[in-house]
Amino acid sequence: NKLLGVDPEIKGLKTGSTLGAGECLVALAINPYGNEIVTVILNSQARFQETQYLKDKIWEAYVW
């Protein structure tokens, strides 16, 4: 929820928490080329920051 409206590449996400998985976040991002990236973060109190970090690193690797 913290990434929606802040990062225009994030198109959807679902947060949640369970005893087994801890605090979780699944997010979908779409880059300017139309490629989709799905991230899954489990058991993290910094799940929003970790999602942003992963998305940014994948973008950097993809941009030539």
N, C-alpha and C positions, 0 to 999 in steps of 0.2 A: 504494500500500500504506500510505502514511503517513496517508491520509485515511479509510480504512476503519476503522470503530469509533470514530473521533474526531468525524466529522461525520455525524450520523444521516441526513442528506439524500442523501449519496453512497451509491448502491446498488451500484455496480460500477465497476471501472476496470482498465485494462491499461497497464502500463508497458513500455517497450522502448527499444532503441537500435539504430541502423543508421549506417553511415558517411554515407549521404546525408541522413538526417533528424535525426541526432544523438539526444539523449535526448528521449524522447517520452512523452506520457501522454494517453490517451483515457479520459474519465470520464462516468458517467451519474449524474445527480441527479434526485430527484423532490421537488417542493415539496408543501406540505400540501394543495394543490388538485388534486394528481395530475398536474400538468404535468411533462413530462420535459425535461431540459436535457442536451445532450451537448456536452462541450468537447473540443477537440483542441489539444494544445500540442506544437509541434515544436521541436527544437533548443534546449532550455532546460535549464540546470542547476537552475533554480528552478521546475520544472514543477509540483510539488505546491502551492507558494505561488501560482503563477499560476492554477492551476485553481481554488483556493479563492477567489481574488480575483474571477475571472470569474463563478463561481457566485453569490457574494455580490452582485455588481453587478447581475446579471440578476434576482435575487430582489428587490433594492431597487426596480428599475424596474417589476417586476410587481406589487408590493404597493401598493395604492391607499389 
